[in-house]
Amino acid sequence: MAKVIVTNLNLEEEVKIIKTWEEKIAELSQMKEEKVNQIKELMEKEQLSELQAGTFTIRLSEVVRNNFNTSAFKKKYLELYNAFIKQSTYKKFSIV
């Protein structure tokens, strides 16, 4: 695909709006994470797996998950690993 330089001011304004929203989303995400961590710390300190907060039920539960170690499998069985690789394509949108 060719690189095109667009001087349309409306498009530049749209990109500025997107960048502003990205900054706000990151800020809100950090604020949310801080609040979640506060609640987790409280629950862990009190050894609670469930907590009632008004109409909300908050649960902190341990989850065990089995993951397939692709790196180890690839090292040990490279030929078999390569036989099952499936290539996929997608379009990535970015503003830099």
The first five atom37 places (N, CA, C, CB, O) and aatype in JSON, in Angstrom:
{
  "aatype": [12, 0, 11, 19, 9, 19, 16, 2, 10, 2, 10, 6, 6, 6, 19, 11, 9, 9, 11, 16, 17, 6, 6, 11, 9, 0, 6, 10, 15, 5, 12, 11, 6, 6, 11, 19, 2, 5, 9, 11, 6, 10, 12, 6, 11, 6, 5, 10, 15, 6, 10, 5, 0, 7, 16, 13, 16, 9, 1, 10, 15, 6, 19, 19, 1, 2, 2, 13, 2, 16, 15, 0, 13, 11, 11, 11, 18, 10, 6, 10, 18, 2, 0, 13, 9, 11, 5, 15, 16, 18, 11, 11, 13, 15, 9, 19],
  "atom_mask": [
    [1, 1, 1, 1, 1],
    [1, 1, 1, 1, 1],
    [1, 1, 1, 1, 1],
    [1, 1, 1, 1, 1],
    [1, 1, 1, 1, 1],
    [1, 1, 1, 1, 1],
    [1, 1, 1, 1, 1],
    [1, 1, 1, 1, 1],
    [1, 1, 1, 1, 1],
    [1, 1, 1, 1, 1],
    [1, 1, 1, 1, 1],
    [1, 1, 1, 1, 1],
    [1, 1, 1, 1, 1],
    [1, 1, 1, 1, 1],
    [1, 1, 1, 1, 1],
    [1, 1, 1, 1, 1],
    [1, 1, 1, 1, 1],
    [1, 1, 1, 1, 1],
    [1, 1, 1, 1, 1],
    [1, 1, 1, 1, 1],
    [1, 1, 1, 1, 1],
    [1, 1, 1, 1, 1],
    [1, 1, 1, 1, 1],
    [1, 1, 1, 1, 1],
    [1, 1, 1, 1, 1],
    [1, 1, 1, 1, 1],
    [1, 1, 1, 1, 1],
    [1, 1, 1, 1, 1],
    [1, 1, 1, 1, 1],
    [1, 1, 1, 1, 1],
    [1, 1, 1, 1, 1],
    [1, 1, 1, 1, 1],
    [1, 1, 1, 1, 1],
    [1, 1, 1, 1, 1],
    [1, 1, 1, 1, 1],
    [1, 1, 1, 1, 1],
    [1, 1, 1, 1, 1],
    [1, 1, 1, 1, 1],
    [1, 1, 1, 1, 1],
    [1, 1, 1, 1, 1],
    [1, 1, 1, 1, 1],
    [1, 1, 1, 1, 1],
    [1, 1, 1, 1, 1],
    [1, 1, 1, 1, 1],
    [1, 1, 1, 1, 1],
    [1, 1, 1, 1, 1],
    [1, 1, 1, 1, 1],
    [1, 1, 1, 1, 1],
    [1, 1, 1, 1, 1],
    [1, 1, 1, 1, 1],
    [1, 1, 1, 1, 1],
    [1, 1, 1, 1, 1],
    [1, 1, 1, 1, 1],
    [1, 1, 1, 0, 1],
    [1, 1, 1, 1, 1],
    [1, 1, 1, 1, 1],
    [1, 1, 1, 1, 1],
    [1, 1, 1, 1, 1],
    [1, 1, 1, 1, 1],
    [1, 1, 1, 1, 1],
    [1, 1, 1, 1, 1],
    [1, 1, 1, 1, 1],
    [1, 1, 1, 1, 1],
    [1, 1, 1, 1, 1],
    [1, 1, 1, 1, 1],
    [1, 1, 1, 1, 1],
    [1, 1, 1, 1, 1],
    [1, 1, 1, 1, 1],
    [1, 1, 1, 1, 1],
    [1, 1, 1, 1, 1],
    [1, 1, 1, 1, 1],
    [1, 1, 1, 1, 1],
    [1, 1, 1, 1, 1],
    [1, 1, 1, 1, 1],
    [1, 1, 1, 1, 1],
    [1, 1, 1, 1, 1],
    [1, 1, 1, 1, 1],
    [1, 1, 1, 1, 1],
    [1, 1, 1, 1, 1],
    [1, 1, 1, 1, 1],
    [1, 1, 1, 1, 1],
    [1, 1, 1, 1, 1],
    [1, 1, 1, 1, 1],
    [1, 1, 1, 1, 1],
    [1, 1, 1, 1, 1],
    [1, 1, 1, 1, 1],
    [1, 1, 1, 1, 1],
    [1, 1, 1, 1, 1],
    [1, 1, 1, 1, 1],
    [1, 1, 1, 1, 1],
    [1, 1, 1, 1, 1],
    [1, 1, 1, 1, 1],
    [1, 1, 1, 1, 1],
    [1, 1, 1, 1, 1],
    [1, 1, 1, 1, 1],
    [1, 1, 1, 1, 1]
  ],
  "atom_positions": [
    [[0.84, -1.18, 0.0], [0.0, 0.0, 0.0], [0.88, 1.24, 0.0], [-0.95, 0.0, 1.21], [1.91, 1.28, 0.68]],
    [[0.49, 2.24, -0.74], [1.28, 3.47, -0.85], [1.0, 4.39, 0.34], [0.96, 4.19, -2.16], [-0.07, 4.36, 0.93]],
    [[1.99, 5.2, 0.66], [1.86, 6.18, 1.73], [1.36, 7.47, 1.1], [3.21, 6.39, 2.49], [1.96, 7.98, 0.15]],
    [[0.27, 8.01, 1.64], [-0.33, 9.23, 1.11], [-0.34, 10.27, 2.22], [-1.77, 8.96, 0.57], [-0.71, 9.97, 3.36]],
    [[0.06, 11.48, 1.9], [0.03, 12.57, 2.86], [-1.24, 13.37, 2.63], [1.29, 13.48, 2.75], [-1.46, 13.92, 1.54]],
    [[-2.08, 13.43, 3.66], [-3.36, 14.13, 3.55], [-3.24, 15.44, 4.32], [-4.54, 13.25, 4.11], [-2.79, 15.47, 5.46]],
    [[-3.65, 16.51, 3.7], [-3.58, 17.81, 4.36], [-4.96, 18.31, 4.77], [-2.92, 18.83, 3.44], [-5.13, 19.47, 5.15]],
    [[-5.93, 17.43, 4.7], [-7.29, 17.78, 5.08], [-7.33, 18.08, 6.57], [-8.27, 16.64, 4.7], [-7.07, 17.19, 7.38]],
    [[-7.65, 19.3, 6.96], [-7.66, 19.7, 8.36], [-8.71, 18.96, 9.17], [-7.9, 21.19, 8.46], [-8.5, 18.68, 10.35]],
    [[-9.85, 18.64, 8.55], [-10.89, 17.9, 9.27], [-10.37, 16.54, 9.71], [-12.14, 17.73, 8.39], [-10.65, 16.1, 10.83]],
    [[-9.62, 15.88, 8.85], [-9.06, 14.58, 9.19], [-8.06, 14.71, 10.34], [-8.4, 13.94, 7.96], [-8.03, 13.87, 11.24]],
    [[-7.26, 15.75, 10.31], [-6.3, 15.97, 11.38], [-7.03, 16.22, 12.7], [-5.39, 17.16, 11.04], [-6.58, 15.74, 13.75]],
    [[-8.12, 16.94, 12.67], [-8.91, 17.18, 13.88], [-9.5, 15.88, 14.42], [-10.04, 18.19, 13.6], [-9.53, 15.67, 15.63]],
    [[-9.96, 15.02, 13.53], [-10.5, 13.72, 13.94], [-9.43, 12.89, 14.64], [-11.06, 12.95, 12.71], [-9.7, 12.24, 15.65]],
    [[-8.22, 12.92, 14.1], [-7.12, 12.18, 14.7], [-6.77, 12.76, 16.07], [-5.88, 12.21, 13.77], [-6.47, 12.02, 17.01]],
    [[-6.8, 14.08, 16.19], [-6.54, 14.72, 17.48], [-7.57, 14.28, 18.52], [-6.55, 16.25, 17.34], [-7.23, 14.03, 19.68]],
    [[-8.82, 14.17, 18.1], [-9.88, 13.72, 19.0], [-9.61, 12.28, 19.43], [-11.27, 13.82, 18.3], [-9.74, 11.95, 20.61]],
    [[-9.24, 11.43, 18.49], [-8.94, 10.03, 18.8], [-7.81, 9.95, 19.81], [-8.58, 9.24, 17.52], [-7.89, 9.2, 20.78]],
    [[-6.74, 10.71, 19.59], [-5.59, 10.7, 20.49], [-5.98, 11.18, 21.89], [-4.46, 11.57, 19.92], [-5.53, 10.63, 22.9]],
    [[-6.82, 12.2, 21.96], [-7.3, 12.71, 23.25], [-8.1, 11.63, 23.97], [-8.17, 13.97, 23.05], [-7.92, 11.42, 25.17]],
    [[-8.98, 10.95, 23.25], [-9.77, 9.87, 23.84], [-8.87, 8.74, 24.33], [-10.79, 9.33, 22.83], [-9.11, 8.17, 25.4]],
    [[-7.83, 8.4, 23.55], [-6.91, 7.34, 23.96], [-6.25, 7.7, 25.28], [-5.84, 7.1, 22.88], [-6.09, 6.85, 26.15]],
    [[-5.85, 8.97, 25.44], [-5.23, 9.43, 26.68], [-6.22, 9.33, 27.84], [-4.73, 10.87, 26.54], [-5.86, 8.89, 28.93]],
    [[-7.47, 9.73, 27.6], [-8.49, 9.66, 28.65], [-8.78, 8.21, 29.04], [-9.78, 10.36, 28.19], [-8.94, 7.9, 30.22]],
    [[-8.86, 7.34, 28.05], [-9.11, 5.92, 28.3], [-7.99, 5.34, 29.15], [-9.25, 5.13, 26.97], [-8.25, 4.6, 30.1]],
    [[-6.75, 5.67, 28.83], [-5.61, 5.18, 29.6], [-5.67, 5.7, 31.04], [-4.28, 5.61, 28.95], [-5.4, 4.96, 31.99]],
    [[-6.02, 6.96, 31.2], [-6.13, 7.56, 32.53], [-7.24, 6.89, 33.33], [-6.39, 9.07, 32.42], [-7.04, 6.53, 34.5]],
    [[-8.41, 6.71, 32.71], [-9.53, 6.06, 33.39], [-9.21, 4.61, 33.72], [-10.79, 6.14, 32.52], [-9.59, 4.11, 34.77]],
    [[-8.52, 3.94, 32.83], [-8.14, 2.56, 33.06], [-7.21, 2.45, 34.27], [-7.45, 1.97, 31.81], [-7.35, 1.53, 35.07]],
    [[-6.29, 3.38, 34.4], [-5.39, 3.4, 35.55], [-6.16, 3.67, 36.83], [-4.29, 4.46, 35.35], [-5.91, 3.04, 37.86]],
    [[-7.1, 4.61, 36.79], [-7.92, 4.92, 37.96], [-8.74, 3.71, 38.37], [-8.84, 6.13, 37.68], [-8.86, 3.4, 39.56]],
    [[-9.31, 3.03, 37.4], [-10.1, 1.82, 37.66], [-9.23, 0.76, 38.31], [-10.72, 1.28, 36.36], [-9.63, 0.14, 39.3]],
    [[-8.04, 0.56, 37.77], [-7.13, -0.45, 38.29], [-6.75, -0.17, 39.74], [-5.88, -0.54, 37.43], [-6.63, -1.09, 40.55]],
    [[-6.57, 1.11, 40.07], [-6.26, 1.48, 41.45], [-7.41, 1.11, 42.39], [-5.97, 2.99, 41.54], [-7.17, 0.58, 43.48]],
    [[-8.64, 1.39, 41.98], [-9.81, 1.05, 42.81], [-9.95, -0.45, 42.96], [-11.09, 1.64, 42.19], [-10.22, -0.94, 44.06]],
    [[-9.76, -1.19, 41.87], [-9.84, -2.66, 41.92], [-8.79, -3.2, 42.88], [-9.65, -3.27, 40.51], [-9.08, -4.09, 43.69]],
    [[-7.58, -2.67, 42.8], [-6.51, -3.13, 43.69], [-6.82, -2.84, 45.16], [-5.19, -2.47, 43.3], [-6.48, -3.64, 46.03]],
    [[-7.45, -1.7, 45.43], [-7.84, -1.38, 46.81], [-8.8, -2.43, 47.35], [-8.49, 0.03, 46.87], [-8.65, -2.9, 48.48]],
    [[-9.79, -2.78, 46.54], [-10.78, -3.77, 46.97], [-10.12, -5.14, 47.13], [-11.95, -3.85, 45.95], [-10.4, -5.85, 48.1]],
    [[-9.26, -5.52, 46.19], [-8.55, -6.8, 46.3], [-7.72, -6.87, 47.57], [-7.66, -7.02, 45.08], [-7.73, -7.88, 48.27]],
    [[-7.0, -5.8, 47.86], [-6.16, -5.76, 49.06], [-7.01, -5.95, 50.32], [-5.39, -4.44, 49.14], [-6.63, -6.69, 51.23]],
    [[-8.16, -5.27, 50.36], [-9.06, -5.4, 51.5], [-9.53, -6.85, 51.64], [-10.26, -4.46, 51.35], [-9.52, -7.41, 52.73]],
    [[-9.95, -7.43, 50.53], [-10.48, -8.8, 50.57], [-9.4, -9.8, 50.96], [-11.08, -9.17, 49.21], [-9.66, -10.74, 51.71]],
    [[-8.19, -9.61, 50.45], [-7.1, -10.52, 50.79], [-6.7, -10.36, 52.26], [-5.89, -10.27, 49.89], [-6.44, -11.35, 52.95]],
    [[-6.67, -9.12, 52.73], [-6.32, -8.86, 54.14], [-7.33, -9.53, 55.07], [-6.27, -7.35, 54.41], [-6.95, -10.11, 56.08]],
    [[-8.6, -9.44, 54.72], [-9.67, -10.02, 55.54], [-9.96, -11.47, 55.17], [-10.93, -9.19, 55.4], [-10.85, -12.1, 55.76]],
    [[-9.22, -12.01, 54.2], [-9.39, -13.38, 53.73], [-10.82, -13.65, 53.27], [-9.0, -14.37, 54.83], [-11.44, -14.65, 53.65]],
    [[-11.33, -12.76, 52.46], [-12.69, -12.88, 51.94], [-12.67, -13.32, 50.48], [-13.45, -11.55, 52.08], [-11.85, -12.85, 49.69]],
    [[-13.55, -14.22, 50.13], [-13.7, -14.61, 48.73], [-14.94, -13.95, 48.13], [-13.79, -16.14, 48.6], [-15.1, -13.9, 46.91]],
    [[-15.81, -13.44, 49.0], [-17.02, -12.76, 48.54], [-17.33, -11.62, 49.49], [-18.22, -13.75, 48.44], [-17.15, -11.73, 50.71]],
    [[-17.8, -10.54, 48.93], [-18.09, -9.34, 49.71], [-19.33, -8.68, 49.13], [-16.87, -8.35, 49.7], [-19.47, -8.54, 47.92]],
    [[-20.22, -8.27, 50.0], [-21.43, -7.58, 49.58], [-21.22, -6.08, 49.76], [-22.68, -8.08, 50.4], [-20.85, -5.63, 50.85]],
    [[-21.45, -5.31, 48.71], [-21.33, -3.85, 48.77], [-22.61, -3.27, 48.19], [-20.05, -3.34, 47.97], [-22.72, -3.06, 46.98]],
    [[-23.59, -3.01, 49.06], [-24.89, -2.54, 48.58], [-25.54, -3.6, 47.72], [0.0, 0.0, 0.0], [-25.75, -4.73, 48.16]],
    [[-25.86, -3.23, 46.49], [-26.51, -4.18, 45.57], [-25.5, -5.03, 44.8], [-27.4, -3.42, 44.59], [-25.88, -5.87, 43.98]],
    [[-24.21, -4.8, 45.06], [-23.16, -5.5, 44.32], [-22.55, -6.62, 45.15], [-22.07, -4.52, 43.88], [-22.34, -6.48, 46.36]],
    [[-22.28, -7.72, 44.49], [-21.54, -8.82, 45.09], [-20.18, -8.85, 44.41], [-22.29, -10.19, 44.94], [-20.07, -8.97, 43.19]],
    [[-19.13, -8.75, 45.24], [-17.77, -8.75, 44.72], [-17.15, -10.09, 45.06], [-16.92, -7.56, 45.29], [-17.2, -10.52, 46.22]],
    [[-16.57, -10.75, 44.08], [-15.94, -12.05, 44.31], [-14.47, -11.97, 43.91], [-16.67, -13.16, 43.51], [-14.1, -11.36, 42.91]],
    [[-13.65, -12.6, 44.71], [-12.23, -12.74, 44.42], [-11.94, -14.23, 44.52], [-11.33, -11.89, 45.41], [-11.82, -14.78, 45.62]],
    [[-11.81, -14.86, 43.38], [-11.64, -16.31, 43.39], [-10.38, -16.7, 42.62], [-12.87, -17.0, 42.78], [-10.0, -16.08, 41.63]],
    [[-9.76, -17.75, 43.11], [-8.57, -18.28, 42.46], [-9.01, -19.18, 41.32], [-7.67, -19.06, 43.48], [-9.9, -20.01, 41.47]],
    [[-8.38, -18.99, 40.17], [-8.71, -19.77, 38.98], [-7.46, -20.52, 38.55], [-9.25, -18.85, 37.83], [-6.39, -19.94, 38.43]],
    [[-7.6, -21.81, 38.32], [-6.5, -22.62, 37.82], [-6.76, -22.89, 36.35], [-6.35, -23.96, 38.63], [-7.85, -23.31, 35.95]],
    [[-5.74, -22.64, 35.56], [-5.9, -22.79, 34.12], [-4.72, -23.58, 33.57], [-6.0, -21.4, 33.42], [-3.58, -23.37, 34.0]],
    [[-4.97, -24.46, 32.65], [-3.91, -25.21, 32.0], [-3.61, -24.56, 30.65], [-4.31, -26.71, 31.82], [-4.49, -24.44, 29.79]],
    [[-2.38, -24.15, 30.47], [-1.95, -23.53, 29.22], [-1.01, -24.47, 28.48], [-1.25, -22.16, 29.49], [-0.26, -25.24, 29.09]],
    [[-1.07, -24.41, 27.18], [-0.17, -25.2, 26.35], [1.11, -24.4, 26.15], [-0.82, -25.57, 24.99], [1.07, -23.27, 25.67]],
    [[2.24, -24.97, 26.5], [3.53, -24.31, 26.4], [4.06, -24.47, 24.97], [4.54, -24.89, 27.44], [4.78, -25.42, 24.66]],
    [[3.7, -23.52, 24.12], [4.1, -23.61, 22.71], [5.6, -23.49, 22.52], [3.4, -22.53, 21.9], [6.17, -24.13, 21.63]],
    [[6.26, -22.69, 23.35], [7.71, -22.53, 23.22], [8.44, -23.84, 23.48], [8.22, -21.44, 24.19], [9.33, -24.23, 22.72]],
    [[8.07, -24.53, 24.56], [8.71, -25.81, 24.88], [8.39, -26.85, 23.82], [8.25, -26.3, 26.26], [9.26, -27.63, 23.42]],
    [[7.13, -26.87, 23.35], [6.73, -27.82, 22.32], [7.5, -27.57, 21.04], [5.22, -27.73, 22.05], [7.97, -28.52, 20.39]],
    [[7.65, -26.31, 20.67], [8.38, -25.94, 19.45], [9.83, -26.4, 19.54], [8.3, -24.42, 19.21], [10.39, -26.9, 18.57]],
    [[10.46, -26.22, 20.71], [11.85, -26.63, 20.89], [12.01, -28.15, 20.76], [12.38, -26.17, 22.24], [12.96, -28.64, 20.16]],
    [[11.07, -28.86, 21.34], [11.2, -30.32, 21.39], [10.69, -31.01, 20.12], [10.43, -30.85, 22.58], [11.25, -32.02, 19.69]],
    [[9.63, -30.45, 19.51], [9.01, -31.08, 18.35], [8.84, -30.07, 17.21], [7.63, -31.69, 18.73], [7.72, -29.82, 16.76]],
    [[9.93, -29.49, 16.76], [9.88, -28.43, 15.75], [9.14, -28.85, 14.49], [11.28, -27.99, 15.39], [8.32, -28.09, 13.97]],
    [[9.42, -30.04, 13.99], [8.78, -30.51, 12.76], [7.27, -30.62, 12.92], [9.37, -31.87, 12.33], [6.51, -30.19, 12.06]],
    [[6.84, -31.18, 14.01], [5.42, -31.32, 14.29], [4.77, -29.95, 14.49], [5.19, -32.21, 15.53], [3.67, -29.7, 14.0]],
    [[5.45, -29.09, 15.21], [4.97, -27.72, 15.42], [4.74, -27.03, 14.07], [5.99, -26.9, 16.27], [3.68, -26.44, 13.84]],
    [[5.73, -27.11, 13.19], [5.62, -26.47, 11.87], [4.49, -27.06, 11.02], [6.93, -26.6, 11.12], [3.91, -26.36, 10.2]],
    [[4.19, -28.33, 11.23], [3.11, -28.97, 10.47], [1.74, -28.43, 10.83], [3.14, -30.47, 10.69], [0.8, -28.53, 10.05]],
    [[1.62, -27.85, 12.03], [0.32, -27.37, 12.48], [0.2, -25.85, 12.56], [0.04, -27.95, 13.82], [-0.77, -25.33, 13.09]],
    [[1.17, -25.15, 12.03], [1.09, -23.69, 12.02], [0.05, -23.25, 10.99], [2.48, -23.05, 11.7], [0.02, -23.74, 9.86]],
    [[-0.79, -22.35, 11.41], [-1.83, -21.81, 10.53], [-1.58, -20.31, 10.42], [-3.28, -22.11, 11.07], [-1.59, -19.59, 11.42]],
    [[-1.36, -19.85, 9.22], [-1.09, -18.43, 9.01], [-2.41, -17.68, 8.86], [-0.2, -18.22, 7.76], [-3.34, -18.16, 8.21]],
    [[-2.47, -16.51, 9.46], [-3.66, -15.67, 9.32], [-3.2, -14.24, 9.03], [-4.55, -15.73, 10.62], [-2.08, -13.85, 9.36]],
    [[-4.07, -13.49, 8.43], [-3.76, -12.1, 8.12], [-4.86, -11.2, 8.68], [-3.61, -11.89, 6.59], [-6.01, -11.61, 8.81]],
    [[-4.48, -10.0, 8.99], [-5.43, -9.01, 9.47], [-4.86, -7.63, 9.18], [-5.73, -9.19, 10.99], [-3.68, -7.49, 8.86]],
    [[-5.7, -6.62, 9.29], [-5.27, -5.25, 9.09], [-5.15, -4.58, 10.44], [-6.24, -4.48, 8.17], [-6.06, -4.64, 11.26]],
    [[-4.04, -3.93, 10.65], [-3.78, -3.23, 11.9], [-3.88, -1.73, 11.65], [-2.39, -3.61, 12.49], [-3.21, -1.2, 10.76]],
    [[-4.7, -1.07, 12.43], [-4.87, 0.38, 12.32], [-4.06, 1.03, 13.42], [-6.39, 0.8, 12.41], [-4.16, 0.64, 14.59]],
    [[-3.25, 2.02, 13.07], [-2.48, 2.73, 14.08], [-2.31, 4.19, 13.68], [-1.09, 2.06, 14.29], [-2.31, 4.54, 12.5]],
    [[-2.18, 5.01, 14.68], [-1.91, 6.43, 14.48], [-0.62, 6.72, 15.24], [-3.11, 7.35, 14.96], [-0.55, 6.51, 16.45]],
    [[0.37, 7.21, 14.54], [1.66, 7.5, 15.19], [2.04, 8.96, 15.04], [2.76, 6.61, 14.61], [3.09, 9.37, 15.52]]
  ]
}
